[in-house]
Amino acid sequence: MSRELNGPTRFSALREKSPFFWIKITLILFVTGYLARLSFTHAVASITWDRNPDVALRYVPDHPSALSRKADEMFAERQDPATVAKVEAMAKQSLRGGALNPVAIRLLGYVADVRGDTKKARELMLLSHKVSRRDIGTQLWLIEDAVARGDKKRALYHYDIAMRTTPSSFPILFPTLTGALNDPEVRVALAPIVRQAPNWLPSYLSEAINTVGNPANLADVLVKAGGLPEEEVYQNLSNALLGKLAAKNMFPAFRQYYLTLKGSKSAAFQSGALTKDTVNVRYPAMGWQVVENVGVGGSFSQPDRKGRVSLAAFAGSGERGEVMRKLLFLEPGNYRFQADYLALEAVSDAEIRWELQCVTSAGTVGQWIVDTDIRGGNFAQMQDFNIGNDCRAQLLILQAAGGSNQLGAEFSLRSVDVTPR
């Protein structure tokens, strides 16, 4: 006889279970399904609350973070009494679901501020700040509040926190901070923060150097801070700032800032010599700078045992232009300029020209120009001159002309000297 007719069926054991067993199984399946659905809805809400709080609230109507995010959007759109009341209710509901919610606390501070209760608003904002320093809205309110009370030090404290914790605040805060550098009190209060080299400092300096109206104010902050860390990124920024100061003829600030830099050479202020202290230096704005031209140019040799350097210069046929220049800070007095050359051949209508310009905040004024033809072998130039009290910064400029020779002209500048007499 077959198993189907004689033996127990596969489900006979289940048919013998008591009603209580089936009730238990049904409850387990129901609870499991409920928990699965609950997990799914909270997972969706957790993923979407920041970018799309409406979706999150559709799945979890009392999701604390979604409530505060939605209320934040509503307050940003309008602040009429009805909206403010709704924002307040949503913020309170958010806090009931998650007490440590800085956004909800900040929104209650906004509500108090709109209703004219500044004291309560400040208390709530400070509470939000204690809960989390990463809420940019809280920091911006505290900055504005400190500015309104004339507390610049406290405003900068919150600037620092906002920029340390929220890089997205850079486009908002950098321009305002740069504009505030016109205020001496702000520069004094900012210096201790800069001294700590916060993570936002390189990005800020990079923007400020390019946008500040008066780079001397930025240099003043860095001088008061005691200089920048010894890292390549800061070295590059210092060079950029020196270049900006020089371009705007702000030479007192240039000089002061340069002397705070590690490796700076005060002797370079008065030296026109070609040495390792003035050629290919750490801060090129204070050394000899070769100008990039297509038909005129030059390159420096490696220093010899005494640290001396020479310049191999050229000028193409029919070309004339600047080869190099150096900033000087000669004290008032009488000086002698001398340059020594070597050329393999003479080029009769080729020329070497030196010019000294006095540089002031109003612009540049020529002091003297001296020319010489390019002659074969060794030859030299000399010029005596006087520096007055009204000329505290100078530019010494070398130019060359290649003449009509088909191959142009080449020469070696073996030495340059500017000495008192």
Rosetta blueprint (number, residue, H / E / L):
1 M L
2 S L
3 R H
4 E H
5 L H
6 N H
7 G L
8 P L
9 T L
10 R L
11 F L
12 S H
13 A H
14 L H
15 R H
16 E L
17 K L
18 S L
19 P H
20 F H
21 F H
22 W H
23 I H
24 K H
25 I H
26 T H
27 L H
28 I H
29 L H
30 F H
31 V H
32 T H
33 G H
34 Y H
35 L H
36 A H
37 R H
38 L H
39 S H
40 F H
41 T H
42 H H
43 A H
44 V H
45 A H
46 S H
47 I H
48 T H
49 W L
50 D L
51 R L
52 N L
53 P H
54 D H
55 V H
56 A H
57 L H
58 R H
59 Y H
60 V L
61 P L
62 D L
63 H L
64 P H
65 S H
66 A H
67 L H
68 S H
69 R H
70 K H
71 A H
72 D H
73 E H
74 M H
75 F H
76 A H
77 E H
78 R L
79 Q L
80 D L
81 P H
82 A H
83 T H
84 V H
85 A H
86 K H
87 V H
88 E H
89 A H
90 M H
91 A H
92 K H
93 Q H
94 S H
95 L H
96 R H
97 G H
98 G L
99 A L
100 L L
101 N L
102 P H
103 V H
104 A H
105 I H
106 R H
107 L H
108 L H
109 G H
110 Y H
111 V H
112 A H
113 D H
114 V H
115 R L
116 G L
117 D L
118 T H
119 K H
120 K H
121 A H
122 R H
123 E H
124 L H
125 M H
126 L H
127 L H
128 S H
129 H H
130 K H
131 V H
132 S L
133 R L
134 R L
135 D L
136 I H
137 G H
138 T H
139 Q H
140 L H
141 W H
142 L H
143 I H
144 E H
145 D H
146 A H
147 V H
148 A H
149 R L
150 G L
151 D L
152 K H
153 K H
154 R H
155 A H
156 L H
157 Y H
158 H H
159 Y H
160 D H
161 I H
162 A H
163 M H
164 R H
165 T H
166 T L
167 P H
168 S H
169 S H
170 F H
171 P H
172 I H
173 L H
174 F H
175 P H
176 T H
177 L H
178 T H
179 G H
180 A H
181 L L
182 N L
183 D L
184 P H
185 E H
186 V H
187 R H
188 V H
189 A H
190 L H
191 A H
192 P H
193 I H
194 V H
195 R H
196 Q L
197 A L
198 P L
199 N L
200 W L
201 L H
202 P H
203 S H
204 Y H
205 L H
206 S H
207 E H
208 A H
209 I H
210 N H
211 T H
212 V L
213 G L
214 N L
215 P H
216 A H
217 N H
218 L H
219 A H
220 D H
221 V H
222 L H
223 V H
224 K H
225 A L
226 G L
227 G L
228 L L
229 P L
230 E L
231 E L
232 E H
233 V H
234 Y H
235 Q H
236 N H
237 L H
238 S H
239 N H
240 A H
241 L H
242 L H
243 G H
244 K H
245 L H
246 A H
247 A H
248 K L
249 N L
250 M L
251 F H
252 P H
253 A H
254 F H
255 R H
256 Q H
257 Y H
258 Y H
259 L L
260 T L
261 L L
262 K L
263 G L
264 S L
265 K L
266 S H
267 A H
268 A H
269 F H
270 Q L
271 S L
272 G L
273 A L
274 L L
275 T E
276 K L
277 D L
278 T L
279 V L
280 N L
281 V L
282 R L
283 Y L
284 P H
285 A H
286 M H
287 G L
288 W L
289 Q E
290 V E
291 V L
292 E L
293 N L
294 V L
295 G L
296 V E
297 G E
298 G E
299 S E
300 F E
301 S L
302 Q L
303 P L
304 D L
305 R L
306 K L
307 G L
308 R E
309 V L
310 S L
311 L E
312 A E
313 A E
314 F E
315 A E
316 G L
317 S L
318 G L
319 E L
320 R E
321 G E
322 E E
323 V E
324 M E
325 R E
326 K E
327 L E
328 L E
329 F L
330 L L
331 E L
332 P L
333 G E
334 N E
335 Y E
336 R E
337 F E
338 Q E
339 A E
340 D E
341 Y E
342 L E
343 A E
344 L L
345 E L
346 A L
347 V E
348 S E
349 D E
350 A E
351 E E
352 I E
353 R E
354 W E
355 E E
356 L E
357 Q E
358 C E
359 V E
360 T E
361 S L
362 A L
363 G E
364 T E
365 V E
366 G E
367 Q E
368 W E
369 I E
370 V E
371 D E
372 T E
373 D E
374 I E
375 R L
376 G L
377 G E
378 N E
379 F E
380 A E
381 Q E
382 M E
383 Q E
384 D E
385 F E
386 N E
387 I E
388 G L
389 N L
390 D L
391 C L
392 R L
393 A L
394 Q E
395 L E
396 L E
397 I E
398 L E
399 Q E
400 A E
401 A E
402 G L
403 G L
404 S L
405 N L
406 Q L
407 L L
408 G L
409 A E
410 E E
411 F E
412 S E
413 L E
414 R E
415 S E
416 V E
417 D E
418 V E
419 T E
420 P E
421 R L
